[in-house]
Amino acid sequence: MSRSQETAVYTHGHHESVLRSHTWRTAANSAAYLLGSLKPHMRILDIGCGPGTITADLAELVPDGHVTGVDHAPGILDRARREAAGRGLSNVGFAVADVHALDFPDETFCVVHAHQVLQHVGDPVRALREMHRVTRPGGYIAVRDADYSAMTWYPRSPGLDDWLDLYLRVARANGGEPDAGRRLRAWALEAGLADVTATSGTWTFATDEERSWWSGLWADRTLASAYADRVREGGHASDERLRAASDAWREWGRQRDGWFAVLHGEILCRKAA
């Protein structure tokens, strides 16, 4: 096991409250910056595929190509396989992989895509070099990550301020970088990627239904997911503080004028032909 694997722990895990948001993700709401570059024949590697909703969307967009979804956690891949099978897709497959050391030959894929991955890895620059290695000349490396410190909400909530402060500390203690979004371009340049287009995108939760859903999953995640286990195991906060953060999420979700925005950094890198 490499040092980078040893020092990075996936903060969220795959508790139901986490999958509630992961299965909501689509190519349209999470990879729009990439979609205009796709062609029907392309071979795509989707790193950190999780439950496979984005992976399956990508497979539908490349009907004459193929998509390989990989994840470091073997257990979630069964969920991804069911997602693809439920859509009747035959041009998609799944495997266990580590982004720091991809088990694919050089220049295998037309597109290498990673959504919400680099914020959780021990060595994002090494990961980008690996992504570049397995990309064909003329192909694309596409990466999107949230930036936690840039998340913003209304009305003001000291409880959510405390939640964010705690989350940042726990994620960094696990070896990740929760403000990855703002660093993607810098990491890509450090990795030697030359043709880098940097953009940003947002998720916004403002309707009654959106607020209820977003606040509810974070309230549950704060108390019951692997994140809560990391908090307790690391001695970062008491159960009382976790309950207060969970309550703050539910209180914010009840505000009729509530609004929450998640900022993402995005990079689309073209590999020299």
Secondary structure by P-SEA (a helix, b strand, c coil): cccccccccccccccaaaaaaaaaccccccccccccccccbbbbbbccccccaaaaaaaaacccbbbbbbbccccaaaaaaaaaaaaccccbbbbbbbccccccccccccbbbbcccccccccaaaaaaaaaaaccccbbbbbbbbbccccccccccaaaaaaaaaaaaaaaaaccccccccaaaaaaaaaccccccccccccccccaaaaaaaaaaaaaaacccaaaaaaaaaccccaaaaaaaaaaaaaaaacccbbbbbbbbbbbbbccc
